Amino acid sequence: MLTNVVGTIASGPVGGVVASSYLGRLLGYRNILCTDVGGTSFDVAIVYDDNPITKGENVVGQYRFTLPMIDIVSIGAGGGSIAWVQPPGLLKVGPQSAGSTPGPVCLGRGGTRPTTADACVLLGYLDADNFWGGQLRLDVAGAERAMAEVGKVLGMDTIAVAEGVYEIASTAMGDLVSTSTIGRGYDPKDFVLFVYGGAGGLFGARYSQEIECRKVVVVPYPETFSAFGISITDIKHVYGQTSPTPKLDIEVINRFFRDTGARAREQLRRENVAEDEMILVHSIGLKYRAQIHELLINVPSRELTEADVPLLADRFDNAYEAVYGKGAAYKQAGRDLMTMRLEAIGRLPQFPFLKHKAGDGDAGRALQGRRKAYWKDKGGFASTDIFDGPKLQADDTLSGPAIIAMPNTTVLVPPGTTARMGHYREIYLEGSGNV
């Protein structure tokens, strides 16, 4: 790490993608939309056919890095995003954040500007008397005063402002998920939506309505999910070479992977990776002649022959049309070899999730009370069942409107939606209810 500091960029969100891929294999999902709602940002990434989508370069501030990394798209929307008024009178949320210090007003740590977390308190989504497993009482009056200041400018009552803040943040999240899939040529119906991050459960049911996906899953222990992903991340070294060639030159490709593969294995040996734990992934970057859009495709990790050329050409054509649309391939132009890349992976021990036995399906044992919460489908505040998350057992099912209170996170179950606890403590949300 000390010799490759740039490799730590976005390592937190990347951990969530790694964990999503791991959990997806346990649950039998190969196509996953990874969504992470933190305090400051909302991050989206894609796992397609059990492989995280990557990109060849990244931009941080004014700096451009030509470094292969998992493709993560972010916006400034999270639990700490600040609500403000843009003249002449437009309610905005983020990208500014209250951060952890001073944090949202409701935490009582000196924050003065209203945030999405304050909105969630006022809408009844967070339990002010039992926040963080009962370790912290939230300042409801402070959150109300801060939100009221925004209301004065807009001529709106406090609850209307809070509902607007929640809706704006949720819609922005949903728009990012939509553009990250449809905008890249993927059909959301082919994916399962994974929701994580400390604030994920508060927003997941809402922003999932912006797309049509197979299923919505709030992952187990969402507040530490990305950290878990980092702990199980394998060693990986990426080697690349730019070699513009006006054809698929098999000799050039074989030479690169043969020479680079030997270097990669030697590097992994120095890191005490056993031979049977080494994986070498070969890929090449191609483009149509006279065009600029280059795409990476995986190639067999063996010595290639001329008989493989049609296979590689078809693989590139299919990948191109998947991204840019059916009929976009320009086969008659010919294909140029642009880059070659080898990923050397050293597999590390995995820490499995504990699989829990099924209960009797009755979530009633976990019902701890009711309180008023705001639901659009109900036209305002309505009595809402509150469930003690740790008491729910695998296969327990409940119907909204409901709120599942976990020690370090909260999951909203809107009216018209059902929630089911999975065997790894994941929560499945199904339905079309509106928060």
Buried (B, 14 or more C-beta within 10 A) or exposed (E): EEEEEEBEBBBBBBBBBBBBBBBBEBBEBBBBBBBBBBBBBBBBBBBBEEEBBBEBEBEEEEEEBEBBBBBBBBBBBBBBBBBBBEEEEEBBBBBBBBBEEBBBBBBBEEBEBBBBBBBBBBBBBBBBEBBBEEEBBBBBEBBBBBBBBBBEEBEBEBBBBBBBBBBBBBBBBBBBBBEBBEEBBBEBEEBBBBBBBBBBBBBBBBBBBBBEBBBBBBBBBBBBBBEBBBBBBEBBBBBBEEBEEEEBEBEBBBBBBEEBBEEBBEBBEEEEBEEEBBBBBBBBBBBBEEEEEBBBBBBEBEEBEEEBBEEBBEBBBEBBBBEBEEEBBBEEEEBBBBBBBBBBBBBEEEEEBEEBEEBEEEBEEBBEEBBEBBBBBBEEBBEBBBBBBEBBBBBBBBBBBBBBBBBBBBBBBBBBBBBBBBBBBBBBBEBEBBB
